[in-house]
């Protein structure tokens, strides 16, 4: 009887180990989606899946999902290091009444979103919602027509968010709505990014540092650039260089009038023009540091009242 039980245990362990190996082997380093694919497929190049969500479970951590041809590949939740790549074709997400991409990975994970059109259909919740990750890269994407923000982030573990060559436009909420904590600050890099037609272009709240280069903040119904710390003891810092800030209600705003310190915007070599209110507005708790080499004209109020001269170029 004891030999029989021992044999059953050994057999059960062998089956478990075989199943675990089979699952691991089923996860490929690269998988594929297609507009004519099927999520029952193995997501190989010759038998692609239909959706990002269908492919992600069959893709190993640090792997990549590529789009073979044009298609709407559906909303997705990402919980591991992975790349979604739609480069070279029309890869899209239509996120009606939902969020396009939710990122809720480990604090050590790196996620890249490349070459994808994310459409909120005027009623989507938000384009990308970052709950946790080490690094999120958004490259060559378009995020538009959401009822909430284009990108929302509330990671408190030291997120690095890098956005390059991307358009975030026509969202009812802010283009970028970023909050973190002083103990785990978020670092945001914007290079050749257009934030147009949103509420605020970028709204950097507590625990956030944003560096923007060669970017456009235009036609936003509130501020193009807004350092908006509302938490005592924390900070919100935005550095903008070689960018256009135009056609907003307010071009640049530091502080929300709440009297909380450390809402700082640093501006250098920018064109700040045709904003209906102030080109630059310094509110209670806010500081605008200028290198005195910005072109600030054609606004409701020109100049840089209340600004602090800083650094070379004075």
N, C-alpha and C positions, 0 to 999 in steps of 0.2 A: 504493500500500500504506500509506504514511504517512497519507494522507487518510482511509483506511478506519479505521485505528487511532484516529486523532483523533476521528472520528465516533463510534466505539464508546465511547471514554472520555467524550465529552460526553453521550452517551445514558445511560451508566451513572451519571454524576453527577446528571443530571436525574432519573433514577428514584430515586436515593438521597434527593435533596432532596424529591421528591414524597412519598416514604414517610415521611420525618421530619415533614413538614407534616401529613400525614394522621394520624399517631400523636398529634401535639400537639393537632390539632383534635378527636380522639376523646376526649380527656380533658376532661370537663365540670367546671364550677365547682361544680355541685350534682348529685348522683346520688341514686338511691332504691333501697331494698330493700323486699321484701314477702315475707310468708309463702308466697305463691303465685307468687313471681317465678322467674326463670331466669337463671343467670349467663351464658348465651349472649346475653341481651338487652343493649341499650346502656345499661341502668340509668337510663333516663329515667323520668319520672313515669308515663307510659302503658305503658312496657315495663321494669318494674323488675327488678333482679337479685334473687338468692335469699340471698346472704350478704354480710357485710362484706368478706370477702376477695375475692369476685368483683367488688365495686363499687370497691374501693380502687384497682385498676389502671386504672380508667376515670375516676378523679377527679383533677383537677389539684391540685398542691400548693397549700395554703391553702384548698382547697375543703371541701365538706361532704357527708356521706352521711346521709340522713334515712330513718327507718323510716315506711313508709306505713300499716302495719297490724300487728297482733300477729304475732310470729314468733320462732323461734330462729335467729339469723343467724350462728352459728358463731364459733369462735375466729379471731383475726386478728393479724397482725404489721404494725405501723405503722412506716414508714421515712421519713415526710415530714410536714410540717405539715398537719394535717387535723382535722376535727371529725366525730365519730360522734354522732348525735343521735337518741334514741328517744323524745323528749318527746311526750306526748299519746297514746301507745299502749303496749302491753306488748312492748317490744323486749328480747330476752334473748340471753345466750350460755350454753350448757350445755357446760362444759369438763371432761368426764370424761377423766381420765388425761393432761391437758394443761394448758397455761396459757391463761387466757381471752384476755388481751391482752398482747402483747409490744411494747414501744416501744423501737426501736433506730434513732432518727432522728439527724439532724445536731445539733450543739450549738447551732444557731441556730433550730431548729424548735420550734413551739408546737403542742401536741396537746390537744384537748378531748374528754373522754368525758362525755356528758350523757344522763341518763334511761335507763340500761341496767341490767338485772338480770343479774348475773354469778354463775352457780351452779356450784360445784365438784363437785357430785354425790358429795361425801364422799371422792373420790379424785383430784380435780384437783390439779395441782402448785401453782398460785398464781393469784390473781385477775388482778392486773396486775403485770407485771415490767418495770421501767423500767431500761434499760441506758444510754440516753443521750437527752437532749433539752434544749432551753433551758427550756421551761415545760411542765408537764403540769397541766391542770385536770380535776378529777373532780367532777362536779356532779349532784346528784339521782340517785345510783346506789345499788344494793344489791349487796354483794359477800359471798358466804357459802358455807359448807360446803366449804372447800378443805382438803386434807391439809397444805398449807404455809401461808404467810402470805397475808393478803388482798391487801396491796400490798407488793411487795419492790422496793427501789431500791438500785442500786449505782453510780449516776452520779457521776463525780468531776470534772465540769466546771462546777459551779455551778448545779445544777438548782434550779428553783423549782417546788415541788409545792403546788398549792392545792386543798384538798378542802372542799367546801361541801355541806351538807344531804344527807349520805350516811351509810348504815349499813354497817358492816363487822363481821360477826358470825359466831359459831359456826365459826371456822376453827381447825384443830388447831395451826397456827403462829400467829405474832403477827398482830394486826390490821394494824399498820404495822411493817415491818422496814426501817429506813433506815440506810444506810452511805454515807459520802462521804470526802473527803480535805480536810485543812486548806487545801491549795492551791486546791481547788475545792469549797468547802463547799455543802451542800444547805440550802435554806431551805424549811421546810414550814409551811403555814398551814392550820389546822383551824377551820372555823366551822360550828357546828351539826352536828357529826359524832358518831355513836354508834359506839363501839368496844366491843362486848359479846360475851362468851363465847369469847374467843380465848385464846391462851397469855398473852402480854402485850398490853395494849391498844395502846400505842405503845412501841416499842423503838428509841430513838434512839441510834445508835452513833457512831463517830468522825466528826468533821467535819459534824455535823448540828445545826441550830437549829430547834426546833419552837415555834410559837406557837398555842395552842389557846384558843378562846373559845366559851362557851355550848355546851359539848360534854358527852358522857357517856362515862365509862369504867367499865363495870359487868360483874360476873360473869366476869372474866377469871381463869384458873386460876393465874397468877403475879401480876404487878403490873399495875395499871391504867395507870400512867405510870412509865416506866423510862428514866432517863438512864444510858447504859451504855457509856461510852467505854472501850475496851480498848487504845487505841493511844497510847503516850507522845508528847507534843508536840501532840496533837490535842485535841478537845473534843466534848462532847455537852451541849446546853443545851435545856431544855424550859421554856416559860413557859405556865402554865395559869391562866386567869382565868374566873370566873363559870361554873364547870362542876361536874358531879357525878362523884365518884369513889367508887364504892360497890360492895360485895359482891364485891370481888376478894380474892385471898389477901393481897396487900399493896396498899395504896392508891397511895402514891407512893414510889418508890425511886430514890435517887441513888447511883451507884457499885455495883460488883458484888463488892466485897471483894477485888479484885485489886490495889488500891493505886495504880491509874493515876489521875492527877489530872484535874480539869476535867470531871467528870460533875455537872452542875448542874441542879436543878429550882427554879423560882421559882413560888410559889403565892400567889394573891390572890383573895379572895371566893369560895372554893370550899366545897362540902359534901363532906366526906371522912368517910364513915360506913359501918358494918356490914362493914368489911373484916375477914376472920377473923384476920389477924395485925396488924401495925402499920398504923395509918392512914398514918403517914409513917416511912420507914426511911432513915437515913443510914449508908451503908456506907463502907469504906475507899476513898478517892479521890473521895468524893461530897460535895456541898454542897446543902442545901435552904435557900433564902432565902424567908422568909415575911414577908408584910406584916401578920401578926398579926391578920388579919380573916377567917380561915377557920373554918368550923364543923367541928371534928374530934371526933366522939363516936360511941359505939356500936361501936368497933373492938375487936379483941383487945387492942391497946395504943393508948391515946389520947394526945393531946398531940402535941408535935413535938420529941421528944428529939434533941438534937444539931443543931437547926436554927439558922440565923442570921437575926436580925431585920434587915429591910432596907426602906428607903424609907418613904414616908408611910403612915400607918395603924398605926404602932407603938403 
